[in-house]
Amino acid sequence: MRAAVLAAPGGPEKLVPGERPVPEPTGDQFLVRVSACGICGHDLLARKGSLAAKPGQVLGHEIAGRVEALGPQGDPAWLGRRVALVQRFPCGSCAECRAGHTNTCRTGPGFYGEDLPGGYAEYVLAGPLNTVALPDSVGDAEGAILSCALGTGLHALRRARVGEGDVVLVTGAGGGVGVHTVRIAAALGQRVIAVTGSAAKAEALRESGADAVVPVSAGAPGVRAAAAELGRPRGVDAAIETTGAPTFVLSVRSLAPRGRLAIVGNTDPKAVELQLGLMILKELDVSGSAHANREELLEVVELAASGRVTPVPPREFPLEDIAAAHAAAESGVLIGRAVVRP
């Protein structure tokens, strides 16, 4: 099968055409023909050598496709169905999985693009524990990004215990996870302050449901001023941190007493200043937040199918143009996601 392979750490040109054997499903696994695969900031870091992916790996974890074959114990009801995949393929039996935390399982087949060959290829393996059926009303490109670009935000809002009427800050709001977190939060009745480094994205963020858009250059004072206008003079109730180190201090300083911060992104993997005194005095809660689990992907599919949340239409590239797709994702100009279509 055709694939795009990471030749070596570096720029977009390090993703080169390659060939790989079509994988064979075993047990209750599925063989999924990839219809679309999104490009995430995680992929950009992996390509640069900052994560676990090694030369020769096939990247890509935002996958939609169609089930074309089954393992010997595969459920025939899945054959021929359009599907979206959760990016981690769990084991289903470890303590994490039994507790419902399949997104943090470390004993299953693993994460696409790192432990498993990813979706920059014609086929991948999947199974009932990380697969959700896609309705006809959701296209392939939109379906590919549901688990990561949308489900990650839903999971983070839950980690930060954000409720209806709360004022929530979303950093990196012009990115793929950021803009969809804005849309989901607005759909769930939350009031959103979007922080972005791109003035050109401000109007799109307002159209996505942001009550206020603050340039990153305005810092925490700008966020607190916007929060005051929304009835929160002491700061925001919660923050969803999608960029990590570049805006971490802004997020912490923007929180009201007993505010909650969920950290999703790590675009610049370096140490951050924790400001322990501030966190103690304001009794802040800070938590890491991984990707969605299968149940959350089911919820996101329903939100998209019902029209309550509309994904930003991804910019589509053929698999042969994977380097151009990565360059577009890295440019900071896109609102939402780029996807490749094998």
C-alpha positions as CSV (number, residue, x, y, z in Angstrom):
1,M,0.0,0.0,0.0
2,R,1.0,3.6,-0.5
3,A,2.2,5.6,2.6
4,A,4.0,8.7,3.6
5,V,7.1,7.8,5.7
6,L,9.2,9.9,8.1
7,A,12.6,9.6,6.5
8,A,14.4,11.5,9.3
9,P,13.6,14.3,11.9
10,G,13.2,17.7,10.3
11,G,11.0,19.8,8.1
12,P,8.0,18.8,6.0
13,E,10.3,17.5,3.2
14,K,11.3,14.7,5.5
15,L,7.9,13.0,4.9
16,V,8.5,11.0,1.7
17,P,6.5,8.5,-0.4
18,G,6.9,4.9,0.6
19,E,5.4,1.4,0.4
20,R,4.2,-0.7,3.3
21,P,2.5,-4.2,3.4
22,V,-1.3,-4.0,3.9
23,P,-1.7,-5.0,7.6
24,E,-3.7,-8.2,8.4
25,P,-6.3,-8.0,11.1
26,T,-6.2,-10.6,13.8
27,G,-8.7,-11.5,16.6
28,D,-11.6,-9.0,16.5
29,Q,-9.6,-6.4,14.7
30,F,-10.7,-4.5,11.6
31,L,-8.8,-3.5,8.4
32,V,-9.8,0.1,7.8
33,R,-9.2,1.7,4.4
34,V,-8.3,5.3,5.3
35,S,-10.5,8.0,3.7
36,A,-8.9,11.0,5.4
37,C,-6.3,11.7,8.1
38,G,-5.9,15.0,9.9
39,I,-2.7,16.7,10.7
40,C,-2.3,17.6,14.4
41,G,0.3,19.7,16.2
42,H,1.4,16.3,17.7
43,D,2.3,15.2,14.2
44,L,4.4,18.3,13.7
45,L,6.4,17.6,16.9
46,A,6.8,14.0,16.0
47,R,8.1,14.9,12.5
48,K,10.7,17.2,14.1
49,G,11.9,14.5,16.4
50,S,10.5,15.8,19.7
51,L,8.3,12.8,20.4
52,A,8.6,9.0,20.2
53,A,8.3,8.5,16.4
54,K,11.4,7.1,14.8
55,P,12.6,7.3,11.2
56,G,10.6,4.9,9.1
57,Q,7.4,5.5,11.0
58,V,4.1,6.3,9.3
59,L,2.5,9.2,11.2
60,G,-1.1,10.3,11.5
61,H,-3.6,9.6,14.3
62,E,-6.8,11.5,13.2
63,I,-8.4,8.8,11.0
64,A,-11.6,8.2,9.2
65,G,-12.3,5.4,6.7
66,R,-14.3,2.3,5.9
67,V,-14.0,-1.2,7.4
68,E,-12.9,-3.5,4.5
69,A,-11.9,-6.7,6.3
70,L,-12.2,-8.4,9.7
71,G,-10.1,-10.7,11.8
72,P,-11.3,-14.2,12.6
73,Q,-13.4,-13.0,15.6
74,G,-14.5,-9.7,14.0
75,D,-18.1,-8.7,14.2
76,P,-19.6,-8.8,10.7
77,A,-21.9,-5.9,11.5
78,W,-18.9,-3.6,11.1
79,L,-18.0,-4.8,7.6
80,G,-18.4,-2.0,5.0
81,R,-19.2,0.7,7.6
82,R,-17.8,4.2,7.6
83,V,-15.9,4.8,10.8
84,A,-13.9,7.3,12.8
85,L,-11.1,6.1,15.1
86,V,-9.9,7.1,18.6
87,Q,-6.2,7.8,18.3
88,R,-5.2,5.3,21.0
89,F,-6.0,1.5,20.4
90,P,-6.5,0.3,24.0
91,C,-6.3,-3.2,25.4
92,G,-9.7,-3.2,27.1
93,S,-8.6,-5.2,30.1
94,C,-6.0,-3.3,32.1
95,A,-6.9,-1.3,35.3
96,E,-7.1,1.9,33.3
97,C,-9.4,0.4,30.7
98,R,-11.6,-1.2,33.4
99,A,-12.0,2.2,35.0
100,G,-13.1,3.7,31.7
101,H,-9.8,5.5,31.1
102,T,-9.1,3.9,27.8
103,N,-7.4,7.0,26.6
104,T,-4.5,6.5,29.0
105,C,-4.1,2.7,28.4
106,R,-0.4,1.8,28.0
107,T,-0.8,-2.0,27.6
108,G,-2.8,-2.1,24.3
109,P,-1.5,-1.9,20.8
110,G,-0.9,1.8,21.4
111,F,-1.0,5.2,19.7
112,Y,-1.2,5.6,15.9
113,G,1.9,7.2,14.4
114,E,4.1,6.1,17.4
115,D,3.4,2.5,18.6
116,L,1.3,1.7,15.5
117,P,1.6,2.7,11.8
118,G,-0.6,5.7,11.4
119,G,-3.1,7.1,8.9
120,Y,-0.7,8.6,6.4
121,A,-1.3,5.4,4.4
122,E,-4.1,3.6,2.6
123,Y,-4.9,1.2,5.4
124,V,-4.7,0.9,9.2
125,L,-5.8,-1.7,11.8
126,A,-8.5,-0.8,14.3
127,G,-11.0,-2.6,16.6
128,P,-14.3,-2.2,18.4
129,L,-12.7,-0.5,21.4
130,N,-11.5,2.5,19.3
131,T,-14.0,2.6,16.5
132,V,-17.2,4.6,16.1
133,A,-19.6,4.5,13.2
134,L,-19.9,7.7,11.1
135,P,-23.4,8.7,9.9
136,D,-23.8,9.8,6.3
137,S,-24.3,13.4,7.4
138,V,-20.7,13.7,8.5
139,G,-18.1,13.7,5.7
140,D,-14.8,11.8,5.7
141,A,-12.6,14.9,6.3
142,E,-14.8,16.1,9.1
143,G,-15.0,12.6,10.5
144,A,-11.2,12.3,10.6
145,I,-10.8,15.2,13.0
146,L,-13.6,14.5,15.4
147,S,-11.7,12.5,17.9
148,C,-8.7,14.7,18.2
149,A,-9.6,18.3,17.2
150,L,-13.1,18.1,18.8
151,G,-13.0,15.3,21.3
152,T,-9.8,16.6,22.9
153,G,-11.6,19.8,23.7
154,L,-14.7,18.1,25.1
155,H,-12.5,15.9,27.3
156,A,-10.6,19.0,28.6
157,L,-13.7,20.9,29.4
158,R,-14.7,18.0,31.5
159,R,-11.3,17.7,33.2
160,A,-11.7,21.4,34.1
161,R,-15.2,20.8,35.4
162,V,-16.6,23.6,33.2
163,G,-20.4,24.0,33.6
164,E,-23.2,25.9,31.9
165,G,-22.7,29.6,32.4
166,D,-19.1,29.4,33.4
167,V,-16.5,31.7,31.8
168,V,-13.8,29.7,30.1
169,L,-10.5,30.8,28.6
170,V,-9.2,29.0,25.5
171,T,-5.6,29.7,24.5
172,G,-4.4,28.9,21.0
173,A,-7.9,29.4,19.9
174,G,-7.2,29.7,16.2
175,G,-5.7,26.2,16.1
176,G,-7.5,23.0,15.3
177,V,-8.2,22.0,18.9
178,G,-8.6,25.6,20.1
179,V,-11.3,26.7,17.6
180,H,-13.3,23.5,18.1
181,T,-13.1,23.9,21.9
182,V,-14.6,27.3,21.5
183,R,-17.4,25.8,19.4
184,I,-18.1,23.0,21.8
185,A,-18.0,25.3,24.9
186,A,-20.4,27.7,23.3
187,A,-22.7,24.9,22.3
188,L,-22.7,23.6,25.9
189,G,-23.8,27.0,27.2
190,Q,-20.4,28.3,28.4
191,R,-19.1,31.8,27.8
192,V,-15.8,31.8,26.0
193,I,-12.8,34.1,25.9
194,A,-10.6,33.1,23.0
195,V,-6.9,34.1,23.0
196,T,-5.1,34.1,19.7
197,G,-1.8,35.3,18.3
198,S,-3.5,36.1,14.9
199,A,-5.7,39.2,14.5
200,A,-6.8,37.7,11.2
201,K,-8.6,34.9,13.1
202,A,-10.6,37.1,15.4
203,E,-13.7,37.3,13.4
204,A,-13.8,33.6,12.7
205,L,-13.5,33.0,16.5
206,R,-16.4,35.3,17.2
207,E,-18.4,33.4,14.5
208,S,-17.4,30.2,16.3
209,G,-19.1,31.4,19.5
210,A,-16.4,33.3,21.4
211,D,-17.9,36.1,23.6
212,A,-14.5,37.9,23.5
213,V,-11.3,37.6,21.6
214,V,-8.1,38.7,23.3
215,P,-4.7,39.1,21.5
216,V,-2.0,37.0,23.2
217,S,0.0,40.2,23.4
218,A,-2.6,41.6,25.9
219,G,-1.6,38.9,28.4
220,A,-3.5,38.1,31.5
221,P,-4.6,41.7,32.1
222,G,-6.4,41.6,28.8
223,V,-8.1,38.3,29.7
224,R,-9.2,39.6,33.1
225,A,-10.6,42.7,31.6
226,A,-12.7,40.6,29.2
227,A,-13.7,38.4,32.1
228,A,-14.9,41.4,34.1
229,E,-17.2,42.4,31.2
230,L,-18.7,38.9,31.4
231,G,-19.4,39.3,35.1
232,R,-16.2,37.7,36.4
233,P,-14.1,40.6,37.9
234,R,-11.7,38.2,39.6
235,G,-10.9,36.2,36.5
236,V,-12.1,33.2,34.5
237,D,-13.7,30.1,36.1
238,A,-11.6,27.8,34.0
239,A,-8.9,27.7,31.3
240,I,-8.2,25.2,28.5
241,E,-4.5,25.5,27.7
242,T,-3.9,24.3,24.1
243,T,-0.4,25.7,23.5
244,G,1.5,24.9,26.7
245,A,4.6,26.9,27.6
246,P,4.0,30.0,25.4
247,T,0.7,30.8,27.2
248,F,0.9,28.8,30.5
249,V,1.6,31.8,32.7
250,L,-1.1,33.8,31.0
251,S,-3.6,31.1,31.8
252,V,-2.6,30.7,35.4
253,R,-2.7,34.5,36.0
254,S,-6.2,34.7,34.3
255,L,-7.9,32.3,36.7
256,A,-10.2,33.4,39.5
257,P,-9.7,32.0,43.0
258,R,-10.4,28.2,42.9
259,G,-10.1,28.3,39.1
260,R,-9.4,25.2,37.1
261,L,-6.8,24.8,34.4
262,A,-6.7,21.8,32.0
263,I,-3.4,21.5,30.0
264,V,-4.0,20.0,26.5
265,G,-1.2,21.3,24.3
266,N,2.6,21.2,24.4
267,T,3.7,23.0,21.3
268,D,7.0,24.0,22.8
269,P,8.2,21.2,25.1
270,K,10.2,23.1,27.6
271,A,9.8,23.8,31.4
272,V,7.2,26.3,32.6
273,E,7.1,28.5,35.6
274,L,4.6,27.0,38.1
275,Q,4.2,30.1,40.3
276,L,3.5,28.0,43.4
277,G,2.7,31.0,45.6
278,L,-0.1,32.2,43.3
279,M,-1.5,28.6,42.9
280,I,-1.5,28.1,46.7
281,L,-3.1,31.5,47.6
282,K,-5.8,31.2,45.0
283,E,-6.3,27.4,45.5
284,L,-6.0,26.7,41.8
285,D,-6.5,23.2,40.3
286,V,-4.2,22.3,37.5
287,S,-4.6,19.0,35.6
288,G,-3.2,17.4,32.5
289,S,-5.8,16.4,29.9
290,A,-5.2,13.7,27.2
291,H,-7.4,12.9,24.2
292,A,-11.0,11.7,24.1
293,N,-12.0,8.2,24.8
294,R,-14.5,6.2,22.7
295,E,-17.5,7.4,24.6
296,E,-16.5,11.0,24.1
297,L,-16.0,10.4,20.4
298,L,-19.5,9.0,20.3
299,E,-20.8,12.3,21.9
300,V,-18.8,14.4,19.4
301,V,-20.2,12.4,16.5
302,E,-23.7,13.1,17.8
303,L,-22.9,16.8,18.3
304,A,-21.7,17.0,14.7
305,A,-24.5,14.9,13.2
306,S,-27.1,16.9,15.0
307,G,-25.7,20.3,13.8
308,R,-25.1,21.5,17.4
309,V,-21.4,21.8,16.6
310,T,-20.1,22.2,13.1
311,P,-16.5,21.3,12.5
312,V,-14.5,23.9,10.6
313,P,-14.2,22.5,7.1
314,P,-10.6,21.0,6.8
315,R,-8.3,22.0,4.0
316,E,-7.8,18.8,2.0
317,F,-4.6,17.5,0.3
318,P,-3.8,14.3,-1.5
319,L,-1.4,12.0,0.3
320,E,1.2,12.8,-2.3
321,D,1.2,16.4,-1.1
322,I,1.9,15.5,2.6
323,A,4.8,17.9,2.8
324,A,2.6,20.8,1.6
325,A,-0.1,19.8,4.1
326,H,2.4,19.8,6.9
327,A,3.7,23.2,5.8
328,A,0.2,24.6,5.8
329,A,-0.5,23.2,9.2
330,E,2.7,24.7,10.5
331,S,2.1,28.1,9.0
332,G,-0.4,29.3,11.6
333,V,-2.6,30.7,8.8
334,L,-5.1,27.8,8.8
335,I,-8.2,28.0,11.0
336,G,-8.9,24.4,11.9
337,R,-7.2,21.4,10.3
338,A,-5.5,20.2,7.2
339,V,-6.2,16.6,6.2
340,V,-4.7,14.2,3.7
341,R,-6.8,11.9,1.5
342,P,-5.1,8.7,0.5
